[in-house]
Amino acid sequence: MARLLLTGAAGFIGAHTARMLLERGDQVVGVDALIGPASGLERHRLAWLRAHERFQFLRADVSARAALEAALPAGDFDAVLHLAAHAGVRASVGNPHAHLETNLGGTLNLLELCRTRGVPKLVLASTSSVYGDSQTLPFDEAQHTSRPLSPYAASKKAAEALAFSWHALHGLDLSVLRYFTVYGPAGRPDMAVFRFVQRIAEGRTVTVYGDGEMSRDFSYVEDVARGTVAALRPLGYEIINLGAAEPHSVRELLEITTRHVGRKARIEKQPAHSADPPQTLARIEKAERLLDWRPLVNLDEGLRRTVAWYRAERAWASKIPTE
């Protein structure tokens, strides 16, 4: 049984990862600031975890170093999974300071915590957004990522570079995971899958940005959580893509979602946002080799599960703001 610190425990990927860790027998100290919109999703996700006696929840902001350190319990941690982030490509354009303070400053605080407490391993959540508008597909971990299109992507790229410094200076074992458009039950309401499912189910207008041909490597959350847990193994310093390796356009996403919801979509088109890359696609051979990992859930099955979750939670999930 490992004793693990997991930041972003009430977040989408964080909650699924924490549950997998608990189910395999680990002890998890979960940290989250709970500063996002009061959608009810955080309470819903945490309810999965608080039923486990080996889960301890702490409300703390990773960007507030002194308060974070004061909140953490005494004792050693075998590893830190740093999944807390101020997320959202478009949101970061309007509020860049919050993204830099949490995503870079928070990462610095967790790196220093590992150094001062002697934690040997840190798993750091990053994003496919660091690849910018690269036309080289699929995205390979070795290609350049020096031209991020948004403050969010820039903050994550900076966190990756900072993490390497702690590996080089202090010998910290670091796995940097670049997530590709994660979706699934209890997902983020600002992302397309949740918005499409809710708005189609409730007969509301669905906003589509661009011509519908923008493509994404939609990755099911349980696959991503499984890869995150696998990254706890000793690796030195590695950057690893976690994606489905299967691109789908927004048009395809709409078609599959409407089929599972059983209702036609009312569509309103808006211009594409300049911070959104036109396409993403992960090369995942490195994850296969280092983590013994492959995605298991395709988009059709993942959307079926997501729609089933929404129907079960519709009484309150239908009221969550998505714009």
N, C-alpha and C positions, 0 to 999 in steps of 0.2 A: 504494500500500500504506500503510495507516494503522497506527500503533503505539497499541494500546489496552490499558488496564488494566480488567480485569473481575473484580469481587469476587463471591464465591459460585460459583466456577468448578466446584466439585464438586457443586453443587446441581442440582436438577432442571432449572429453566429456564436457569440459568447454563451448564450443560454443553451444552445444545442451542444456546444462543446463541453460545457460543464456537466450536462446530463450524461454524456458518454463517459466522462471521467468518473462520475459517481457510480455508474452502472458497472464499470470495470473494477471498482473497489477502492478508488482513490479518495483522499480527503481534500476538499476544495474550499479555499477561502475566496469568496467572490466579492469583487469591488465594483461599484458603479456609482456615478454621481447623480443619476436619475434627474438630469437637467433638461432632457428633451421634452417635446410636446406631450401633454398629459393625455395620451391616447388610450391608456389602459393596457397596451401591449406589454409594457414593462412589468406590471403586476401579473399579467397572464403568464409571461415567461418565468418570472420568479416563483410562481406557484408550483411549477414543475419541480423546482430545486429545493424549496424550503421543506418539502415533505421528507427529504433525505437527512438523516441524523449526521451524516458526514459533510454537510454543507453549512458553511457559516457566511452570512452576508454582512458586508460593511458598506455603509454609504459614505463615499469619499471621492474627491475629485483628483484625478491623477496629475493634473497641472498644478495643484497646491501641495508642494513638497512637504512642508512641515505638518500640515493637517493629515496628509496621507500616512506619513511615517508614524504619527501619533495614534492613528486609528488601527494600524496593523497589530495583530497579536504577536507576542513574543514567540520565539522558537524558530527553527530552521525551516526553510522551504527547499524542496528538491528541484523545483523549477518555477519559472514565471511564464505565464501565457499572457502577453500584453495585447489584448484585443480592443481595448477602449479607444475610441476615436471620435472626433467631430467629423461626421461623414457628410457626403453630398457634394458632387461636382458643381452643380449650379448654385447651391446654397453658399459655397465657399467664395463665389465671386462677389456676393453681397456682404459677406461677413468673414473676410480673410483672417482677421486677428484671432477670432475664436478657434479657427482651424489650426493656425500655427501654434497657439498657446497649448492646445490639447495634444495635437499630433506630434509636435516636435518637443515642446517643453515637457509634456507628460512622458514621452519616451526617454528623455534625459533623466527624469526622476526615477523611472523604473530601472534604467541602466545603472544608475548610482546606487539604487537599493540593492541590486544584485551584487555590486562590488563591495558595499559596506557590510552586507550580511553574508557574503560568501556563497551566494546562490550560483551554481555552476552553469545553469542553462536558462536561456530566454528564447521564447518563440514570439516573433513580432509579426503582427498582421500588417500587410501592405496591400497594394491594389494594382490591378491591371491598368489603371489610369496613368501610371508612371510612363507607359509606353507612348503616350501622346497620340499624335495622328500618324504614327508609323504605318507605312504601306507594306512593310515586310511581314508577311503572314506565313505560318503562325508566329506569334510573338515568342521569341526565345530569350531565356534569362540572360544570355551573354550580349544581347544587342544593346545599343546605347539608349539611355533613358534621360537624356539631358535637356529635353524640350517638353516639359509638362505643360498642359493646356489650361490648367486651373490651379488656384491656390491649394485646393485639396490635394491634387496630384503632387504639387511641389512640396507640400508639407510631408507627404509620405516618402518621397524621394529623399528629402533631407533626413528623415528619421532612419532610413536605410543606411545612409552614409555615416550618420552618427553612431549607429549600432556597430558598424564595422570598426570604428575607432576603438570602441570598448573591447571588441574581440582582439584587436591588434595590441592594445595597451595592457589589458588585464586578463587575457586568455578566456574571456567569456564565450561559451559555446552558444552560437546564435543561428537560428533558423528563421529566415525572412520569407514569409508566405505572401505571394501576390495572388489575391482572390479575384475571380472573374465573375461579375454580375450574379451575385448569390441571391437565390429566391427560395420560397417554400412557405410552409405554414408559419403564421405569426411573423411574417416578413416585414421589412421596412415599408411604411405607407407612402414614402416619397418616391419609391421605385416603381417601375412600370408594371410588374406582375401584380402587386397588391392593388394598385390603382385600377388596372384593367379588370381584375376579378370583381372588386367591389362595385365599380361603376357600371359594368355590364350587368351584374346581378341585380342592381337596384334601378336599372333603366336610366342611369345618368349618362351624360355626355362624356365620352372618352377623348382626351386630348392626345393627338399624335404629333410629335415634332418631326418636321421634315417630310419626306415623301414615303415613309414607311419602309424604305429599303436599307436603312441603317441596321447593321447586324451586330449581335452580341453573342458571346459565349456564355449562355445561361447555365449556371452551375447550381445544382440542388444542394440545399443547406446541409443535409446529413452527410453527403459526400464530402463537402468542404470541412465539416466538423471532424469527420473521420481522418482526413488528411492532416488536420491541425493536431490531433492527438498523436498521430504517427510521427510528427515532426519533433516530438519530445526526445527522440533518440539522439545520442551524441553524433554531431555532424561537423563540428568545427565552425565554419561560417559558410552558409549556403543560402542562396536565393532560389526559391522554388515556386513555379506556377502551380496553382490549383484551379483547374478549369475543366469544363466538360469536353473540350477539344471538338466541339460540334457547333458551328455558327448557325444562328437563326435570325432572320430579319424581324423587324417589328411587325410587319404584315403577317408573317407566319405566326408570331406570338399571339396576335389578335385572333387569327383563324382558329388556332388550337384552343384558346381560352373560351371563345364563343361556343365552340362545340361542347366543351365540358360544362360550361354554365348553362347551356341550352337556351340562349337568348341572343338576338342580334345586337350588335354594338352600334350606338349612335356616335359618330366620329366627328370631331372638330380638329382641323389641321392648323398647326402653328409652325412658324419657321424653325428650322433646326438651330440649336444653341451653339455658339462658337466654341464653348468649352467642352462640348461632347465630341469625342472621336467618332469617325464614321463607322468603324468596325473594330472588333476585338476577337481574338482567337488564340487560345493557349497551346503552346507546345508542352506536352506533359511527360515526355520521356524521362526527364530528370526526376520527377515525382515517382514514376514507376521504378526507377533504378534505386533511388535513395530511400524511399518510403514504402516500397512495395504497395503502391496505391494506384488505383484506377477509379474513375467515376462509375457508379453502378446504375444511376437513375437518369433516364433520358428526359427530354423536355415534356413529352406527352404524359408520361407517368408522373413526373413531378408536378405538372399543372393539375392533373387529376387529384393528387393528394392535397394540393393547395386549395382547390375549390371545395373538396370535402371538408377540410378544416374550416373554411369560411362559412359554409352552410351550418356547421355545428356551432359556430360562435357568432352567427349573423346578428343576433339580438343587440350585441354591443359593437361588433366589428363593422357593422354597416354605418355607424355614426362616426367612425374615425376620419378626421380630415385628411385628404390626400393631395391637396394642392397648396 
